[in-house]
Amino acid sequence: MTSVVQSVLGPVAADKLGRTLTHEHLSLNYGDFYRAPPSVFKSEIERSLSLDNIGLIKQYPYASKENITFFGAEVDAAVLYDVNLFKLAGGGTIVENTTHGLKRQVKQMENISKNTGVNIIAGCGYYLDNTQSGSVRAMSEEDMFNSMVSEMTVGCADYPSVKCGVIGEVASDWPITDFEKRAIRATAQAQNYLRCPVTFHPGRNPEAPFEIMRLYLEAGGSVNRAIMSHLERTFVEKEQFLEFAKLGSFCQLDLFGTECSWYQLHTNFDMPSDAERIKIFSWFKGEGNIEQLLGSHDIHTRHRLVKFGGHGYAHLFANVVPKMIMRGFTQEEVDTITIENPRAWLTGERVK
């Protein structure tokens, strides 16, 4: 029998998922991550997004409150347009990683899937401590476990007619707070109980991914059903990537399309270019770890959508994959990263 994966429109046969983006957002509230603009550009950046200031906003995306307001009718229309472009570029499935703390919009996911034919898979679980209400922060591991299991098996708390298909992104800062440790352990317990896929957002410190995996594995989580996200803004050295790969989880580079010299959320970090991300992929390939690789964009601000002057959800398949082929990746290897690895993560089964 063919394995199935839970989408917002119901079960989907795993062999119908197609090319998959494993870390995206279609709607969220990122207002907690506002960063003040440089005074010299303040008046320009604080204006509404237009051709006049989009270049500045690409350099300082979190300095525009409009840019980080990634919801509402205008954004929904732009996201729908973008998901249609993703489908035209050969895309089949998007895993939507918005969790509690970021104001998930499950109905919007359902509407986009109905109107585009793209499979959308909803995530559950808990984002960073500092995005949560006091009542959520007070939750026990058992409370979190019960919530995640219910949203995976019964229906979403905020939209009961739809079930989630993954747990995540489960997010932590550095150092990891007590609330975030409880969320990681509860995720492991739910994963062990449901045998489901999970995905983690680490803090911006090279120790963070290792500590998350320690907590997760000690609490009973399965390593081959876990993704560690955002590795290209967390590690710098080749040895760090390859050492983490030894733990056995999926290793995700999910900021494709983000190429800026000044990374506002971690100002002393040099954000890599897409060409450098391909080079990191080649490091894994050289060590025989290509079956651990995943790629995505983590779109969560307006300026990254095509309608607002950005690259869009089609970017990885339309622009990055051709460059990967030019840099020595075979079509079979590309298919492994974009089709087979996502399917293996979602189902727990390898095709070969």
Beta strands, then each sheet from edge to edge (+ up, - down):
strand 1: 4-7
strand 2: 10-13
strand 3: 19-24
strand 4: 28-29
strand 5: 69-70
strand 6: 91-96
strand 7: 119-124
strand 8: 166-171
strand 9: 198-201
strand 10: 226-228
strand 11: 250-253
strand 12: 293-295
sheet 1: 1+ 2-
sheet 2: 3+ 6+ 7+ 8+ 9+ 10+ 11+ 12+
sheet 3: 4+ 5-
end
